[in-house]
C-alpha cells in the first residue's frame, strides 16, 4: 500500500516538473502602464490690454463767425482761418474679444494749436478796416472705440476702427488787432460731441507686446469760441477737423493674443485599463 502511494507522489512530482515550465512560458505579462502626460489648460482667446500713443495732428476749421454791434449791427464772418499743427498723446484700456474684434476706451490730450485769422469791415461808421486775430486751442478727447482686425500676416495685423465720445475744447484769449489797437476777447471752454475714424496696423514684438501705428480722422462739433468785448462778440467756430498720425505700444495680459501663432490645446488622454494576465 505504501509503495503504491509513494509511486503516485513520485509520478505527480515528475509531471509538475515537466508541465509548470511550459505553463510559465505561455504566461503573457501585462503591458506596462505609461505615465499620462500632464494636462495643459487651454487659455481662452482674448484678454485685457493697455495702450499708450503719441502723435502729430493737423487741424482745420471751415469757418468762424461773430456778432457785431455796429454800426452796422449783424453777423460777421472771418475772411480766413488757419490752425497750426501740434502734438498729441493718449492712454487707454481695452479688451481683445476675438481674433477679429476689439474695443477700448481712450483719453487723448491735444496740445495747443495756434489760431490765426482775419476780418474786414468798416470802423467808425464808414471807414474800411481789417483786423488780425490770434488765439490757440487745446483739448481733452475721450472716446469709446471699436476695431475690426483684418487678419494677421507675418506678425502684422491691419485694422479699421471708429470711435464716439466728446472733447473738452479750451480756447485761449482771442487778440483782435486793428491798426495799433488790440481788443482781447476771453476764450471759452466747453464739452462738445466728437467722433473718429481710424486705420492702421499693429506689429507683434512679443506674444504680448505690439507696436501700433496708424491714421485717425476726428471731428469735433462747433461751439462758442470767444466772449463779448466792446463792439463785437461772442464768436463761434464751425467745428474742427483733425488729421492725426499716431504711433504707440499695446500690451495684452491674460488670454491669447493675435501674436500667438499656435493655439494652446488642452489634452487629457483616456486612462488605459490594466489587463489581467492571459494564459494560453
C-alpha positions in Angstrom: 0.0 0.0 0.0 2.7 2.5 0.9 4.7 1.5 -2.1 1.7 2.4 -4.3 1.2 5.8 -2.7 4.9 6.6 -3.0 4.9 5.8 -6.6 1.9 8.1 -7.2 3.6 11.0 -5.4 6.7 10.5 -7.5 4.7 10.5 -10.7 2.8 13.7 -9.7 6.1 15.4 -8.9 7.6 14.4 -12.2 4.5 15.7 -14.1 4.7 19.1 -12.2 8.4 19.5 -13.0 7.7 18.9 -16.7 4.4 21.0 -17.0 5.0 24.1 -14.9 7.9 25.5 -17.0 5.7 25.1 -20.1 2.8 27.0 -18.4 5.2 29.7 -17.3 6.3 30.1 -20.9 2.7 30.6 -22.0 2.0 33.3 -19.4 1.6 36.8 -21.0 2.8 39.5 -18.8 0.7 42.7 -18.7 1.7 45.7 -20.8 3.5 48.3 -18.7 1.3 51.4 -18.0 2.8 54.5 -19.4 2.6 57.6 -17.3 0.0 60.1 -18.5 1.2 63.4 -19.9 0.3 66.5 -17.8 -2.9 68.2 -18.7 -2.3 71.7 -20.2 -5.1 74.1 -19.6 -6.2 75.8 -22.8 -6.3 79.6 -22.4 -9.3 81.3 -24.0 -8.6 83.8 -26.8 -8.7 87.5 -26.0 -7.9 89.5 -22.9 -7.5 93.0 -21.4 -4.8 95.3 -22.8 -3.3 98.7 -22.0 -2.2 101.1 -24.7 -0.2 104.4 -25.0 0.1 106.6 -28.1 1.8 109.7 -29.2 1.0 111.6 -32.4 1.1 114.7 -34.5 -2.0 116.4 -35.8 -3.2 119.0 -38.3 -6.3 121.0 -37.5 -8.7 122.6 -39.9 -11.6 125.0 -39.3 -14.1 125.6 -42.1 -15.2 129.0 -40.8 -15.9 131.2 -37.8 -18.4 134.0 -37.2 -19.1 136.7 -34.6 -21.7 139.2 -33.7 -21.2 142.9 -34.4 -23.0 145.8 -32.7 -22.2 148.4 -35.4 -23.0 150.5 -36.9 -23.8 148.4 -38.8 -25.0 145.6 -36.5 -25.2 142.0 -37.6 -23.1 138.9 -38.0 -19.6 138.9 -39.4 -17.5 136.1 -40.9 -13.8 135.7 -40.6 -12.2 136.2 -44.0 -9.8 133.3 -43.3 -8.9 131.0 -40.5 -5.7 128.9 -40.1 -4.6 126.4 -37.4 -1.1 125.2 -36.9 -0.1 121.6 -36.3 0.8 120.2 -32.8 1.5 117.0 -30.9 -0.9 114.8 -29.0 -0.6 111.9 -26.5 -3.0 109.4 -25.0 -3.6 106.3 -23.0 -6.3 103.7 -23.0 -7.6 100.3 -21.7 -9.4 97.8 -23.9 -10.4 94.2 -24.4 -9.5 91.9 -27.3 -12.7 89.9 -27.8 -11.6 87.5 -30.6 -9.1 87.5 -33.5 -11.2 90.0 -35.4 -12.7 92.4 -32.9 -11.5 94.6 -30.0 -12.8 97.6 -28.2 -11.2 100.2 -25.9 -11.7 103.5 -24.0 -9.1 106.1 -24.7 -8.2 109.6 -23.4 -6.0 111.9 -25.5 -4.6 115.3 -24.8 -4.2 117.7 -27.7 -1.5 120.2 -27.1 -2.1 123.9 -28.1 -2.6 124.6 -31.7 -2.2 128.3 -32.8 -5.1 130.0 -34.5 -4.7 133.0 -36.9 -7.5 134.7 -38.7 -8.6 138.0 -40.2 -11.8 140.1 -40.6 -12.7 143.1 -42.7 -15.5 145.7 -42.5 -16.0 149.3 -41.6 -14.8 151.1 -38.5 -16.0 154.5 -37.1 -19.2 154.2 -39.1 -17.9 154.3 -42.7 -14.1 153.8 -42.7 -13.0 150.4 -44.2 -10.8 148.5 -41.8 -9.4 145.0 -41.3 -8.2 143.0 -38.3 -5.6 140.4 -37.5 -6.7 137.8 -34.9 -4.8 135.3 -32.9 -5.5 132.7 -30.3 -4.9 128.9 -29.7 -6.9 125.9 -28.5 -6.2 122.7 -26.6 -8.5 119.8 -25.9 -9.1 116.6 -24.0 -10.6 113.9 -26.2 -12.5 110.9 -24.7 -13.6 108.1 -27.0 -15.2 104.7 -26.9 -13.7 102.8 -29.8 -14.2 99.5 -31.7 -11.8 97.9 -34.2 -12.0 95.2 -36.8 -8.8 93.2 -37.3 -8.3 92.1 -40.9 -6.1 89.0 -40.1 -2.5 88.6 -39.0 0.2 88.1 -41.7 3.8 87.7 -40.6 3.1 89.3 -37.3 1.3 92.3 -38.9 -2.4 92.9 -38.2 -4.1 95.6 -40.2 -7.3 97.1 -38.8 -10.0 99.7 -39.2 -11.9 101.4 -36.4 -14.4 104.0 -35.3 -15.0 105.9 -32.0 -17.6 108.1 -30.5 -17.4 110.4 -27.4 -16.7 114.0 -26.5 -14.0 116.7 -26.5 -13.4 119.3 -23.8 -12.2 122.2 -26.0 -10.5 125.2 -24.5 -9.9 128.4 -26.4 -7.4 130.9 -25.2 -7.9 134.6 -25.3 -8.5 136.0 -28.8 -6.4 139.0 -29.6 -8.2 141.2 -32.2 -5.8 143.9 -33.6 -7.0 146.7 -35.8 -4.1 149.1 -36.6 -2.4 149.9 -33.3 -5.4 148.9 -31.2 -5.8 145.4 -29.7 -9.0 144.2 -28.1 -8.9 141.0 -26.1 -11.9 138.6 -26.1 -11.9 136.0 -23.4 -11.8 132.5 -24.7 -14.3 129.8 -23.8 -14.2 126.2 -22.9 -16.9 123.5 -23.1 -17.7 119.9 -23.9 -18.6 119.0 -27.4 -19.6 115.9 -29.3 -16.8 114.2 -31.2 -16.3 111.1 -33.3 -13.3 109.5 -35.0 -12.4 107.0 -37.8 -9.1 105.0 -37.7 -7.0 102.9 -40.0 -3.7 101.3 -39.1 -1.7 98.2 -38.3 -0.1 96.5 -35.3 3.2 94.5 -35.3 4.0 91.7 -32.9 7.1 92.5 -30.9 6.4 89.6 -28.5 3.4 87.4 -27.8 2.0 90.2 -25.5 3.6 93.4 -26.8 2.5 95.1 -30.0 3.8 98.2 -31.9 0.8 100.2 -33.3 0.9 102.8 -36.0 -2.0 104.4 -37.8 -4.0 107.4 -39.0 -7.0 108.9 -37.2 -9.6 111.4 -38.5 -11.5 113.2 -35.8 -14.3 115.7 -35.9 -15.3 118.0 -33.0 -18.7 119.7 -33.2 -18.7 123.5 -33.4 -19.4 125.8 -30.5 -18.6 129.1 -28.9 -15.0 130.4 -29.4 -14.8 133.7 -27.5 -16.9 136.1 -25.4 -18.1 139.6 -26.0 -15.8 142.6 -25.9 -16.5 146.2 -26.9 -18.0 146.4 -30.4 -18.0 142.6 -31.2 -18.7 139.1 -29.8 -19.4 136.5 -29.0 -17.7 134.4 -31.7 -18.4 130.8 -32.8 -16.3 128.2 -34.7 -17.9 125.8 -37.1 -16.1 122.8 -35.6 -12.7 121.2 -36.0 -11.5 118.5 -38.4 -8.4 116.8 -37.2 -6.0 114.6 -39.2 -3.6 112.8 -37.0 -0.7 110.3 -37.4 -0.2 108.2 -34.3 2.1 105.5 -33.0 2.4 103.6 -29.7 2.5 100.4 -27.8 -0.1 97.9 -26.7 0.4 95.3 -24.0 -2.1 92.4 -23.6 -2.3 90.5 -20.3 -4.4 87.3 -19.8 -5.8 85.1 -22.6 -4.3 84.6 -26.0 -3.4 87.4 -28.5 -3.2 87.6 -32.3 0.6 87.3 -31.9 0.4 83.7 -30.7 0.9 81.6 -33.8 0.0 78.2 -32.3 -3.1 77.9 -30.1 -2.7 76.2 -26.8 -4.8 72.9 -26.8 -5.9 71.1 -23.7 -5.0 67.3 -23.9 -6.2 64.7 -21.5 -5.7 61.1 -22.7 -8.2 58.5 -21.6 -6.9 56.2 -18.8 -5.7 52.8 -20.1 -7.2 49.7 -18.3 -4.7 47.2 -16.7 -5.4 43.8 -18.3 -5.1 40.7 -16.2 -2.6 38.0 -17.3 -3.7 35.8 -20.1 -2.8 32.1 -20.2 -2.7 30.2 -23.5 
